[in-house]
Amino acid sequence: MTFLLDLNTLKMKIYEFARILGILLDNAIEASKECEDKIINITFRNDTKNNRQLIIIENTYNNKDVNTEEIFNKGFSGKNGHTGLGLFEVRKIIKKNKNSNLYTSKTDKFFSQQIELY
């Protein structure tokens, strides 16, 4: 874990930030525990050049066919017995905060969620 961000200067309500972080970390743990290499990288840093705060969570994952847009749909879940509300809630909070973005991407090895706060 890399931590280079002063949470006192966080540009989001702390309970919303905690909710997002909890959901994304829970998903990262669930996905990586199914993998041979169980890796989760978390980075918190200030990007002073672009005047933003970055939180990046990347993890190993097995479902390489995962649709990075569909996962945010209400009720969508890749896990048995889950409601599919977590990422739907994340997107709702991000949309409500006009100073934030969430970028989701994947490579052969890592699934990544990047939160940007302006």
Contacts in CASP RR format, 6 or more apart in sequence:
PFRMAT RR
TARGET T0000
AUTHOR 0000-0000-0000
METHOD contacts of the structure
MODEL  1
MTFLLDLNTLKMKIYEFARILGILLDNAIEASKECEDKIINITFRNDTKN
NRQLIIIENTYNNKDVNTEEIFNKGFSGKNGHTGLGLFEVRKIIKKNKNS
NLYTSKTDKFFSQQIELY
1 41 0 8 1.000
1 42 0 8 1.000
1 43 0 8 1.000
2 42 0 8 1.000
2 43 0 8 1.000
2 44 0 8 1.000
2 45 0 8 1.000
3 44 0 8 1.000
4 44 0 8 1.000
4 45 0 8 1.000
4 46 0 8 1.000
5 44 0 8 1.000
5 45 0 8 1.000
5 46 0 8 1.000
5 53 0 8 1.000
5 54 0 8 1.000
5 55 0 8 1.000
6 46 0 8 1.000
7 14 0 8 1.000
9 53 0 8 1.000
10 17 0 8 1.000
10 53 0 8 1.000
10 117 0 8 1.000
11 53 0 8 1.000
11 99 0 8 1.000
11 100 0 8 1.000
11 117 0 8 1.000
11 118 0 8 1.000
12 97 0 8 1.000
12 99 0 8 1.000
12 100 0 8 1.000
12 117 0 8 1.000
16 93 0 8 1.000
16 96 0 8 1.000
16 97 0 8 1.000
19 89 0 8 1.000
19 90 0 8 1.000
19 93 0 8 1.000
20 90 0 8 1.000
20 93 0 8 1.000
20 94 0 8 1.000
20 115 0 8 1.000
21 55 0 8 1.000
23 86 0 8 1.000
23 87 0 8 1.000
23 89 0 8 1.000
23 90 0 8 1.000
24 57 0 8 1.000
24 90 0 8 1.000
24 113 0 8 1.000
24 115 0 8 1.000
25 40 0 8 1.000
25 42 0 8 1.000
25 57 0 8 1.000
27 86 0 8 1.000
27 87 0 8 1.000
28 40 0 8 1.000
28 57 0 8 1.000
28 58 0 8 1.000
28 59 0 8 1.000
28 111 0 8 1.000
28 113 0 8 1.000
29 40 0 8 1.000
29 59 0 8 1.000
30 79 0 8 1.000
31 59 0 8 1.000
31 60 0 8 1.000
31 61 0 8 1.000
31 62 0 8 1.000
31 63 0 8 1.000
31 111 0 8 1.000
32 38 0 8 1.000
32 39 0 8 1.000
32 40 0 8 1.000
32 59 0 8 1.000
32 60 0 8 1.000
32 61 0 8 1.000
34 61 0 8 1.000
34 62 0 8 1.000
35 60 0 8 1.000
35 61 0 8 1.000
35 62 0 8 1.000
37 60 0 8 1.000
37 109 0 8 1.000
38 60 0 8 1.000
39 59 0 8 1.000
39 60 0 8 1.000
39 110 0 8 1.000
40 57 0 8 1.000
40 58 0 8 1.000
40 59 0 8 1.000
40 60 0 8 1.000
41 56 0 8 1.000
41 57 0 8 1.000
41 58 0 8 1.000
41 59 0 8 1.000
41 110 0 8 1.000
42 55 0 8 1.000
42 56 0 8 1.000
42 57 0 8 1.000
43 54 0 8 1.000
43 55 0 8 1.000
43 56 0 8 1.000
44 53 0 8 1.000
44 54 0 8 1.000
44 55 0 8 1.000
45 53 0 8 1.000
45 54 0 8 1.000
46 52 0 8 1.000
46 53 0 8 1.000
46 54 0 8 1.000
47 53 0 8 1.000
47 54 0 8 1.000
51 118 0 8 1.000
52 116 0 8 1.000
52 117 0 8 1.000
52 118 0 8 1.000
53 116 0 8 1.000
53 117 0 8 1.000
54 114 0 8 1.000
54 115 0 8 1.000
54 116 0 8 1.000
54 117 0 8 1.000
55 114 0 8 1.000
55 115 0 8 1.000
55 117 0 8 1.000
56 112 0 8 1.000
56 113 0 8 1.000
56 114 0 8 1.000
56 115 0 8 1.000
57 112 0 8 1.000
57 113 0 8 1.000
57 114 0 8 1.000
58 110 0 8 1.000
58 111 0 8 1.000
58 112 0 8 1.000
58 113 0 8 1.000
59 110 0 8 1.000
59 111 0 8 1.000
60 109 0 8 1.000
60 110 0 8 1.000
60 111 0 8 1.000
61 106 0 8 1.000
61 110 0 8 1.000
61 111 0 8 1.000
63 78 0 8 1.000
64 106 0 8 1.000
64 108 0 8 1.000
66 106 0 8 1.000
66 111 0 8 1.000
68 104 0 8 1.000
68 105 0 8 1.000
68 106 0 8 1.000
70 76 0 8 1.000
71 78 0 8 1.000
71 87 0 8 1.000
71 104 0 8 1.000
72 87 0 8 1.000
72 88 0 8 1.000
72 90 0 8 1.000
72 91 0 8 1.000
73 88 0 8 1.000
74 84 0 8 1.000
74 85 0 8 1.000
74 88 0 8 1.000
75 83 0 8 1.000
75 84 0 8 1.000
75 85 0 8 1.000
75 88 0 8 1.000
76 84 0 8 1.000
76 87 0 8 1.000
76 88 0 8 1.000
77 83 0 8 1.000
77 84 0 8 1.000
78 84 0 8 1.000
90 102 0 8 1.000
91 102 0 8 1.000
94 100 0 8 1.000
94 101 0 8 1.000
94 102 0 8 1.000
94 115 0 8 1.000
97 117 0 8 1.000
99 117 0 8 1.000
99 118 0 8 1.000
100 115 0 8 1.000
100 116 0 8 1.000
100 117 0 8 1.000
100 118 0 8 1.000
101 115 0 8 1.000
101 116 0 8 1.000
102 113 0 8 1.000
102 114 0 8 1.000
102 115 0 8 1.000
102 116 0 8 1.000
103 112 0 8 1.000
103 113 0 8 1.000
103 114 0 8 1.000
103 116 0 8 1.000
104 111 0 8 1.000
104 112 0 8 1.000
104 113 0 8 1.000
104 114 0 8 1.000
105 111 0 8 1.000
105 112 0 8 1.000
105 114 0 8 1.000
106 112 0 8 1.000
END
